[in-house]
């Protein structure tokens, strides 16, 4: 499948452009795409370069994934330009390496992107040994979960095809110290065994200085949500909750500190609507935010 689209018969106020994860496909964003379409958004989920090609791929015949970042970057720019013709406010997002690509786009074209949804963007590996392998070894790697019923992509890949995203992630972390980025919402999980959450938090803290309407949310261990968090088949039994949390951000217009203020009011015994009203934020928040505040780590609120 070259891409998935969920379009109304007219341009919409907001249009979402989502990039799927490494070796996967547009199917990853189908649940969120449908949820946002139902809420009035147009949604585009294109297939990334070199992905989705039929063939018997292995170490001797690896899948045709790009080895140059420019291929992905030109692809992202082209789809951004298409999105701008179909909605007034462009929202970009992505999972894992797709999140890395979305973050790069939000950095390079921050004035043209309203918000960014970054689902566990791949900026750095959680395991330093994996980092070493990705940085140094030019080997073919086969996914450990290749037989998972939710795996509809390639079973393996050449390590250099992933290395370019690791390099891109390191540059994003460096450049964001001095350069603006569009407002971001980073969504990750304590059960994510792939990405380094300290780097995600570092990215959030850096962006929040210039874009205070950036948010950060980490699913608790209780939910057991893996890195491949976008679909139930790939291991997330709480896809509806994930979609609600993402929608809360897109349909609210408040800073992270204001999110925490509402949360503090709730911890003191107020209901969500009363807390938002008392803070003069009731017209700026989505009702879905109440769901997110129900499941957020209370330490985040109290220490915020």
C-alpha positions as CSV (number, residue, x, y, z in Angstrom):
1,X,0.0,0.0,0.0
2,X,1.6,3.3,-1.2
3,X,-0.3,5.5,1.3
4,X,-3.5,5.8,3.3
5,X,-5.7,8.8,3.3
6,X,-8.7,9.8,5.3
7,X,-10.2,12.8,3.6
8,X,-13.3,14.9,3.8
9,X,-14.6,16.3,0.5
10,X,-13.1,19.7,1.3
11,X,-9.9,21.2,2.8
12,X,-10.1,21.1,6.6
13,X,-8.8,23.5,9.3
14,X,-6.2,20.9,10.4
15,X,-4.5,18.2,8.3
16,X,-2.2,15.5,9.8
17,X,0.8,14.1,8.0
18,X,2.1,10.9,9.7
19,X,5.3,8.9,9.1
20,X,5.3,5.2,10.0
21,X,8.2,3.4,11.7
22,X,11.3,1.8,10.3
23,X,10.6,-1.3,8.0
24,X,6.9,-0.9,8.7
25,X,4.1,0.7,6.7
26,X,1.1,3.2,6.8
27,X,-1.1,0.6,8.6
28,X,0.5,1.8,11.9
29,X,-1.3,5.1,11.8
30,X,-4.7,3.7,10.6
31,X,-6.3,3.7,14.1
32,X,-5.2,7.2,14.9
33,X,-6.0,8.4,11.4
34,X,-9.6,7.1,11.6
35,X,-10.0,8.7,15.0
36,X,-8.8,12.1,13.8
37,X,-10.8,11.9,10.6
38,X,-14.0,11.3,12.7
39,X,-13.0,14.5,14.7
40,X,-12.9,16.5,11.4
41,X,-9.3,16.3,10.3
42,X,-7.9,15.3,7.0
43,X,-5.1,12.7,7.4
44,X,-2.3,11.5,5.1
45,X,-0.1,8.5,5.9
46,X,2.4,8.0,3.1
47,X,4.7,5.0,2.6
48,X,8.3,5.8,3.3
49,X,11.0,5.4,0.6
50,X,12.2,1.9,0.0
51,X,9.5,0.4,2.2
52,X,6.6,-1.9,1.2
53,X,8.4,-3.6,-1.7
54,X,7.6,-7.3,-2.3
55,X,10.4,-9.7,-2.4
56,X,12.3,-12.5,-0.7
57,X,14.7,-10.4,1.3
58,X,17.5,-11.6,3.5
59,X,21.2,-10.9,4.3
60,X,22.3,-11.6,0.7
61,X,19.4,-9.7,-0.7
62,X,18.4,-6.9,1.8
63,X,15.3,-4.8,1.3
64,X,15.9,-1.6,-0.7
65,X,15.9,0.9,2.2
66,X,17.6,4.2,1.6
67,X,21.2,4.7,2.9
68,X,21.1,8.5,2.6
69,X,19.1,10.7,4.8
70,X,18.5,13.1,1.9
71,X,16.1,10.6,0.4
72,X,13.9,10.7,3.5
73,X,14.2,14.4,3.9
74,X,13.2,15.2,0.3
75,X,10.3,12.8,0.7
76,X,9.1,14.6,3.9
77,X,9.4,18.0,2.3
78,X,7.4,16.9,-0.7
79,X,4.6,15.5,1.5
80,X,4.6,18.7,3.7
81,X,4.0,20.7,0.5
82,X,1.1,18.5,-0.4
83,X,-0.4,18.7,3.0
84,X,-0.3,22.5,2.9
85,X,-2.7,22.5,0.0
86,X,-5.3,20.4,1.9
87,X,-5.5,22.1,5.3
88,X,-4.9,25.4,6.9
89,X,-2.8,24.0,9.8
90,X,-0.4,21.2,9.2
91,X,0.3,18.7,12.0
92,X,3.2,16.3,11.5
93,X,3.8,13.1,13.4
94,X,5.6,9.8,13.4
95,X,6.5,6.7,15.3
96,X,10.1,5.8,16.1
97,X,12.3,6.7,13.0
98,X,9.1,8.3,11.6
99,X,9.1,10.4,14.7
100,X,12.7,11.3,14.1
101,X,11.8,12.4,10.5
102,X,8.8,14.4,11.8
103,X,11.0,16.1,14.4
104,X,13.5,17.0,11.7
105,X,10.7,18.5,9.6
106,X,9.4,20.4,12.6
107,X,12.9,21.8,13.1
108,X,13.6,22.8,9.5
109,X,10.1,24.1,8.8
110,X,8.9,25.2,12.2
111,X,7.0,28.2,10.9
112,X,4.9,26.0,8.6
113,X,4.0,23.4,11.1
114,X,1.3,24.0,13.8
115,X,2.1,21.1,16.1
116,X,4.1,17.8,16.1
117,X,3.1,14.4,17.6
118,X,6.3,12.4,18.3
119,X,5.6,8.8,19.3
120,X,8.8,7.5,20.9
121,X,11.0,9.2,18.3
122,X,14.3,7.3,17.7
123,X,16.9,9.8,18.9
124,X,19.1,7.3,20.7
125,X,19.0,3.7,21.7
126,X,18.2,2.6,25.2
127,X,21.0,0.0,25.1
128,X,24.6,1.4,24.5
129,X,25.6,-1.9,22.9
130,X,22.9,-1.4,20.3
131,X,24.2,2.1,19.8
132,X,27.6,0.7,19.1
133,X,26.3,-1.9,16.7
134,X,24.3,0.7,14.8
135,X,27.2,3.2,14.6
136,X,29.9,0.7,13.6
137,X,28.8,-2.6,12.1
138,X,27.7,-2.8,8.5
139,X,25.8,-6.0,9.1
140,X,22.3,-7.3,8.2
141,X,20.0,-7.5,11.2
142,X,16.9,-9.6,11.5
143,X,14.1,-8.4,13.8
144,X,13.7,-10.6,16.9
145,X,9.9,-10.2,16.7
146,X,9.7,-10.9,12.9
147,X,7.1,-13.6,13.5
148,X,4.8,-11.3,15.5
149,X,1.3,-11.4,13.9
150,X,1.4,-7.6,13.8
151,X,4.6,-7.4,11.8
152,X,3.6,-6.5,8.2
153,X,6.9,-5.0,7.2
154,X,10.4,-6.3,6.4
155,X,11.9,-9.1,8.6
156,X,15.3,-7.4,8.6
157,X,17.5,-4.6,7.2
158,X,21.1,-3.4,6.7
159,X,22.3,-1.6,9.8
160,X,23.5,1.5,7.8
161,X,19.9,2.0,6.8
162,X,19.0,2.6,10.5
163,X,22.3,4.5,11.3
164,X,21.2,7.5,9.4
165,X,18.3,8.0,11.8
166,X,20.5,7.7,14.8
167,X,22.8,10.4,13.3
168,X,19.8,12.6,12.5
169,X,18.5,12.2,16.1
170,X,21.8,13.3,17.6
171,X,21.8,16.4,15.3
172,X,18.2,17.2,16.3
173,X,19.2,17.1,20.0
174,X,22.1,19.4,19.3
175,X,20.4,21.9,17.0
176,X,17.3,22.3,19.2
177,X,19.5,23.9,21.8
178,X,19.8,27.0,19.7
179,X,17.1,26.7,16.9
180,X,13.3,26.9,17.2
181,X,11.1,23.9,16.7
182,X,7.4,23.8,16.3
183,X,5.4,22.8,19.5
184,X,5.7,19.1,20.1
185,X,3.9,16.4,22.1
186,X,6.2,13.5,22.9
187,X,4.3,10.3,23.8
188,X,6.3,7.3,25.1
189,X,6.1,4.4,27.5
190,X,8.0,3.0,30.4
191,X,7.8,-0.4,28.6
192,X,9.6,1.0,25.5
193,X,12.7,-1.1,25.3
194,X,14.1,0.7,22.2
195,X,14.5,4.4,22.8
196,X,16.4,6.3,25.6
197,X,13.7,8.2,27.4
198,X,16.2,10.6,29.0
199,X,16.9,12.0,25.5
200,X,13.2,12.4,24.8
201,X,12.8,14.3,28.1
202,X,15.9,16.4,27.2
203,X,14.3,17.2,23.8
204,X,11.1,18.2,25.5
205,X,12.8,20.5,28.1
206,X,14.8,22.2,25.3
207,X,11.7,22.8,23.1
208,X,9.5,23.9,26.0
209,X,11.7,26.9,26.7
210,X,10.8,28.4,23.2
211,X,7.5,26.6,22.7
212,X,5.7,26.3,26.1
213,X,2.7,24.7,24.5
214,X,4.8,21.5,24.1
215,X,3.8,18.5,26.2
216,X,5.4,15.2,27.4
217,X,3.5,12.0,28.4
218,X,4.8,8.6,29.4
219,X,2.5,5.6,29.8
220,X,3.0,3.8,33.1
221,X,4.3,0.2,33.3
222,X,0.8,-0.9,34.1
223,X,-0.3,-0.4,30.5
224,X,2.6,-2.6,29.2
225,X,2.7,-0.5,25.9
226,X,5.7,-1.4,23.7
227,X,7.7,0.7,21.3
228,X,5.3,-0.3,18.5
229,X,2.5,1.5,20.2
230,X,0.2,2.5,17.4
231,X,-1.8,-0.7,16.8
232,X,-3.3,-3.5,18.9
233,X,-1.7,-6.1,16.6
234,X,1.7,-4.7,17.4
235,X,1.2,-5.0,21.1
236,X,-0.8,-2.0,22.4
237,X,-4.0,-3.1,24.1
238,X,-4.8,0.6,24.9
239,X,-4.8,2.1,21.4
240,X,-8.0,4.0,22.2
241,X,-6.4,5.6,25.1
242,X,-3.3,6.5,23.1
243,X,-5.6,8.1,20.4
244,X,-7.5,10.1,23.1
245,X,-4.3,11.4,24.6
246,X,-3.0,12.5,21.2
247,X,-6.4,14.2,20.4
248,X,-6.3,16.0,23.8
249,X,-3.1,17.8,22.7
250,X,-4.3,18.6,19.2
251,X,-7.6,20.1,20.4
252,X,-6.2,22.0,23.4
253,X,-4.3,25.3,23.3
254,X,-2.5,25.5,26.7
255,X,1.0,25.3,28.0
256,X,2.4,22.3,29.8
257,X,2.5,24.3,33.0
258,X,-1.2,25.0,32.6
259,X,-1.8,21.2,32.1
260,X,0.0,20.7,35.5
261,X,-2.0,23.4,37.1
262,X,-5.3,21.7,36.1
263,X,-3.8,18.4,37.4
264,X,-2.9,20.0,40.7
265,X,-6.5,21.3,41.1
266,X,-7.8,17.8,40.5
267,X,-5.4,16.3,43.0
268,X,-6.9,18.7,45.5
269,X,-10.4,17.3,44.9
270,X,-11.9,19.4,42.1
271,X,-13.4,17.8,39.0
272,X,-11.8,18.5,35.6
273,X,-14.4,21.0,34.4
274,X,-14.3,23.0,37.6
275,X,-10.5,23.1,37.7
276,X,-10.3,24.3,34.0
277,X,-13.0,26.9,34.6
278,X,-11.4,28.3,37.8
279,X,-8.1,28.7,35.8
280,X,-10.0,30.4,32.9
281,X,-8.9,27.6,30.6
282,X,-12.3,25.9,30.0
283,X,-12.5,27.3,26.4
284,X,-8.9,26.3,25.6
285,X,-8.9,22.6,26.6
286,X,-10.3,19.5,25.1
287,X,-12.5,17.3,27.2
288,X,-10.1,14.5,26.3
289,X,-7.5,16.1,28.5
290,X,-9.4,14.9,31.5
291,X,-8.7,11.3,30.4
292,X,-5.0,12.0,30.1
293,X,-4.9,13.6,33.6
294,X,-6.6,10.5,35.0
295,X,-3.7,8.2,33.8
296,X,-0.8,10.5,34.1
297,X,1.8,9.8,36.8
298,X,0.7,11.9,39.8
299,X,4.4,12.6,40.7
300,X,4.7,14.4,37.4
301,X,1.9,16.7,38.4
302,X,3.0,17.3,42.0
303,X,6.6,17.9,41.0
304,X,5.8,19.9,38.0
